[in-house]
Amino acid sequence: MSKEQYLMAVDAGTGSVRAVLFDTAGGQKGVSAREWEHLSDPRYPGSMDFDWKHNWELASSCIRDVIKDTGIAPEDIAAVSTTCMREGILLYDRDGNEIWACANVDSRSTDEVAELVKKDPELEKELYLESGEAYALGALPRLLWVKNKMPEIYEKTARIGMFNDWLIYKLTGVMPIEPSNGSTTGIFDLKKRDWDPSIAGKVGIREDIFPKVYECGTKVSAVNEKGASDTGLAVGTPVVVGGGDSQLGCIGVGVVKPDQAAIFGGSFWQYEFNTADGKTDPGCRVRVNCHAVPGVWQFEALAFNPGLVMRWFRDGFCQREAEIAKKTGEDIYDLMNREAEKIPAGSNGMMCTFSDVMNFTCWKHASPTFTNFSIDPKLHNRYTFYRAIMENTCLVTKGHVDLVREATGNMPKEVVFASGASKSPLWCQILADVLNLPVKVPVVKEATALGAAILAGVGVGIYKDAEEGAAKCVRFDKTYLPNAENHKVYEEMYPVWRKVYAAQLALCDEKLTRNMWIAPGL
């Protein structure tokens, strides 16, 4: 009888890094995670630095711990693949040393965006139509910032990489790039799924710093002695090119074909809609990326910070539930959900503003606000505020589904909902009610890691392709069907919320309140 094989995913997220072990049927055998922070450099407002030395120590400790905790022999791990938050970039010198890095929502390059817009107001749209990216999250302004503010680093730069590729580099010494995360730089030809160095040239960036591109699911190398020493993996373990977190999350929930859709509810919420070509939105409102499945692309709309907002509310206002959870062992969110379920749809008329519906080339979010609440504690208490946060996020998501439908002419018949927020039955039901679509929740909620494991299996021939891997590994827990009465409430609420949000943005524009987030240069 052949020995059972396992697949490992290493996932470098916005708020944490984790190593997850799966069997080849998609069963999760173990996980080890470490929270991490990306600190701002006080010299540079909007900066979000990535500490590659400390963060590699955290990542490698996760790998060591999950091997130890599961008792699985390193030699039984058939392959490893990696995934990460997208948009974050690292720069390397010609000797392969990391010399500069920023995490995903770094917004230090305000001056550079203003410089680009002043130089050519139409350039951003021109580049978007080829690359699917705007200046807001792409690498171009950040590279220009390094050129302008840290010329000594810029002169030393020999290669650019993303965080999932950095993990592979630390394990193997090989530095690949793949299309799903590479395309988030804004320096890719979407249809060719490869670098277009001429894009860099158009903004005054060097055209000679771009590593070779490998398709997702390609075996690129193997764990070397240094990688094995750091992590406890066996020397020679195959390492397979992974991809960006949302794209691999789609594989991990079986969203691998055109016209399928997924929503990932984590620190950010992503709405992903698959298409069969690399066409972009003529209105430049929504980003388009390469999927981690060859021959498939994705329209993507992002909601900023829902998971972080919920964490803020938990830590700032739910001390009583935290004490109960500590005594009983229950999850604090389960306690909050139980009470919030008693609040009617629409939160007794209250609403809030955090993230806005995406407008990629003019992207800004209003100051966080709760409004239209009374001073009657029976109607409006912390559970009402908690539910309002959930409803706000789902209203943003409705805006994104509508936006992508306008751009593509298509919308899904159902959506798959995964990541941390999908653990909340209440949030799942609110999402179904707002969208008026069936919401399917997979058994494995941390779908991104499963997608990476599936690609690891593709790279060593365990699965023929991502579609076969997903068919073998993805199972669904429950489907939430929309409640017609609640949907009617949200349909009436949505246009009011959009007007309230516009008014809150106007206050920011008048400098009376501060934007929760605003793209560089706006």
Secondary structure, DSSP 8 states (H G I E B T S, - for coil): -----EEEEEEE-SSEEEEEEEETTS-EEEEEEEE------TTSTT--B--HHHHHHHHHHHHHHHHHHHT--GGGEEEEEEEE-SS-EEEE-TTS-EEEEE-TT----HHHHHHHHHH-TTHHHHHHHHHS--TTTSSHHHHHHHHHH-HHHHHH--EEEEHHHHHHHHHHS---B-HHHHGGGS-EETTTTEE-HHHHHHTT--SS----B--TT-EEEE--HHHHHHH---TT-EEEEEEEHHHHHHHHTT--STT-EEEEESSSEEEEEEESS----TT--SEEEE-SSTT-EEEEEEE-SHHHHHHHHHHHH-HHHHHHHHHH---HHHHHHHHHTTS-TTGGG-EEESS----TTS-EE---EEES--S-TTTSSHHHHHHHHHHHHHHHHHHHHHHHHHHHS---SSEEEESGGGG-HHHHHHHHHHHTS-EEEES-S-HHHHHHHHHHHHHTTSSSSHHHHHHHH--EEEEE---HHHHHHHHHHHHHHHHHHHHHHHHHHTTSS--SEE-TT-
